[in-house]
Amino acid sequence: MPANNDIGLALVIGATSDIGRAIALGLAREGCDLQLAGRDPARLKAEADDIRVRTGVAVTEHACDVLNADGGAGLAEALDPCPDAAVCVVGLLGDQQASERDGSAAQLVMWTNYVGPALLMGALAARFEARGSGVLAGVSSVAGDRGRATNYVYGSAKAGFTAFLSGLRNRLAASGVHVVTVKPGFVRTRMTEGMRLPGPLTGAPEEVARAVVEAIRRRRDVVYVRRVWRAIMLAIRLVPERWFKRLRI
């Protein structure tokens, strides 16, 4: 990747998650040095040490918490050197019923999936734009394509992040900075542990990682990790509202 696309150093935010770790490994295997960001120093160090041993690339660790008032934007200003690519994979599924009952639970889901990541990506975008190059990739979700009764708090936050990335891509199109939106469907991770997931529609963290690495390499715009999700979500979006509101999906 570095030789063909000038991505020699990549930042992964949320690197201790299952998907974040898989993305970091995928980028390292392409020859990228890494900056790993997360809020658990011990787990961050363990992941960094493991990737160094496995791949031999240079890895640095950086404290970052998107729940901070600035969404962790201080990280963007402190990074030296500035990465060539940044991937934000921060997310929290939460519990829909808890979010309906408890405003603080809903706020946590909204901030973790939208407000914090958007503030951080916006701060990174400013540095990338000033330099005139780079790739920003945000991992959103198919859940943001239409609000559904079973997960609309999470879905609304992901919808916000998707719209933010779309606007950022539009704004930066002429600047030399590319913005990628990645939309996984169901993924088997610690976050979805215990959930009954449909096998044919459920991927693994490594599958998401491959999609992210390819999207960065090919400068894709919007990527559905499994193509079938594009068709599924298009069908869901096309259901008239008078019918849709009677469904429980």
SVG drawing of the C-alpha trace seen along z (x, -y; Angstrom):
<svg xmlns="http://www.w3.org/2000/svg" viewBox="-50 -24 60 43">
<polyline fill="none" stroke="black" stroke-width="0.4" points="0.0,0.0 2.6,-2.6 4.4,-2.4 1.2,-2.8 -1.0,-5.1 1.4,-7.0 -0.1,-5.5 2.9,-4.8 1.4,-5.7 -2.1,-4.9 -4.1,-5.8 -6.7,-3.4 -9.1,-4.9 -10.9,-2.3 -8.0,0.1 -8.8,2.4 -12.2,3.4 -12.4,6.6 -12.9,4.7 -10.3,2.1 -7.7,4.8 -8.5,6.6 -8.2,3.3 -4.9,2.5 -3.5,5.9 -4.7,5.6 -3.0,2.3 0.2,3.6 0.3,6.5 0.1,4.0 3.3,2.5 1.8,-0.5 3.3,-1.7 0.6,-2.3 -0.7,-4.8 -3.2,-2.9 -5.7,-5.0 -8.0,-3.9 -9.0,-4.6 -7.6,-1.5 -3.8,-1.9 -3.2,1.7 -5.2,3.3 -3.8,0.8 -0.2,1.8 -1.1,5.5 -2.5,5.0 0.5,2.8 3.0,5.4 1.2,8.2 1.1,6.4 4.8,5.5 5.7,9.1 3.4,10.4 4.3,7.9 7.5,6.0 5.9,2.6 6.4,-0.4 3.5,-0.9 2.8,-3.8 0.0,-4.1 -2.2,-7.1 -4.8,-7.8 -8.1,-8.8 -11.6,-9.0 -14.4,-10.2 -16.6,-10.8 -14.4,-13.8 -16.0,-17.2 -14.0,-17.6 -14.7,-14.1 -11.0,-13.3 -10.1,-16.0 -7.0,-16.8 -5.5,-13.6 -5.7,-15.1 -3.7,-18.1 -1.2,-16.2 -0.2,-13.5 3.4,-13.9 3.8,-12.9 0.3,-13.3 -0.9,-10.0 -1.5,-9.5 -4.7,-7.7 -7.1,-7.6 -9.8,-5.0 -12.4,-5.6 -14.1,-2.4 -15.5,-3.6 -19.0,-2.4 -21.5,-1.3 -24.6,0.8 -26.3,0.1 -29.7,1.4 -32.7,-0.1 -35.1,0.4 -32.6,-1.0 -32.2,-4.0 -36.0,-4.5 -36.2,-4.5 -33.0,-6.4 -31.9,-9.6 -28.3,-9.1 -28.2,-5.7 -29.4,-7.2 -27.0,-10.0 -24.1,-7.6 -25.1,-5.7 -25.5,-9.0 -22.2,-10.5 -20.2,-7.3 -21.5,-6.6 -21.9,-10.2 -20.9,-13.2 -17.4,-12.1 -16.3,-10.4 -17.6,-13.4 -15.7,-15.9 -12.5,-13.8 -12.8,-13.2 -13.5,-16.9 -10.3,-17.8 -8.3,-15.3 -9.8,-16.6 -8.5,-20.1 -4.9,-18.7 -5.3,-16.6 -6.8,-19.5 -3.9,-21.8 -1.5,-19.3 -3.5,-18.6 -3.5,-14.8 -4.7,-11.7 -7.6,-9.3 -10.2,-9.5 -12.3,-6.3 -15.3,-6.1 -17.0,-2.8 -20.7,-3.6 -23.5,-1.0 -26.4,0.1 -28.5,-0.7 -28.2,-4.3 -29.9,-3.9 -33.4,-4.0 -34.7,-4.3 -36.3,-1.1 -38.2,-0.4 -35.7,2.2 -32.6,0.0 -33.5,-3.6 -31.3,-5.3 -28.2,-3.5 -29.4,-3.8 -30.0,-7.5 -26.5,-8.1 -25.0,-6.1 -27.2,-8.0 -25.7,-11.2 -22.2,-9.9 -22.9,-8.7 -24.3,-12.2 -21.3,-13.8 -18.9,-11.7 -20.8,-12.4 -20.7,-16.2 -17.0,-16.0 -16.3,-14.0 -18.2,-16.7 -16.3,-19.5 -12.8,-18.0 -13.3,-16.5 -11.0,-19.2 -8.5,-19.3 -6.6,-16.0 -8.2,-14.4 -10.5,-11.4 -13.3,-10.3 -14.6,-6.8 -17.8,-5.6 -17.8,-1.9 -21.2,-0.2 -21.0,3.3 -24.1,5.3 -24.1,7.8 -20.6,8.7 -19.7,11.3 -17.8,9.3 -17.8,8.9 -20.4,6.1 -22.9,8.6 -22.0,11.6 -25.2,13.4 -27.3,12.0 -29.0,14.4 -27.5,13.2 -28.5,14.5 -25.6,16.6 -25.7,15.6 -25.8,11.9 -23.2,12.0 -19.5,11.3 -16.3,11.4 -14.1,8.5 -11.5,9.7 -14.1,9.2 -14.6,5.6 -10.9,5.1 -10.4,6.3 -13.2,4.0 -11.6,1.0 -8.1,1.7 -9.4,2.1 -11.5,-1.1 -8.4,-3.0 -6.3,-1.6 -8.9,-2.2 -10.3,-5.5 -13.8,-4.2 -16.6,-6.5 -19.3,-4.3 -18.7,-0.6 -21.2,2.0 -19.0,4.8 -21.4,7.4 -23.0,6.3 -26.3,7.9 -26.8,5.2 -26.9,2.5 -29.9,4.3 -31.5,5.1 -31.3,1.5 -32.5,0.1 -35.6,2.3 -36.2,1.1 -35.8,-2.5 -38.3,-2.1 -41.1,-0.8 -43.7,-3.6 -43.9,-5.1 -47.6,-4.2 -46.6,-0.5 -43.2,-0.8 -44.6,-2.1 -46.6,1.1 -43.5,3.3 -41.3,4.5 -37.9,5.0"/>
</svg>
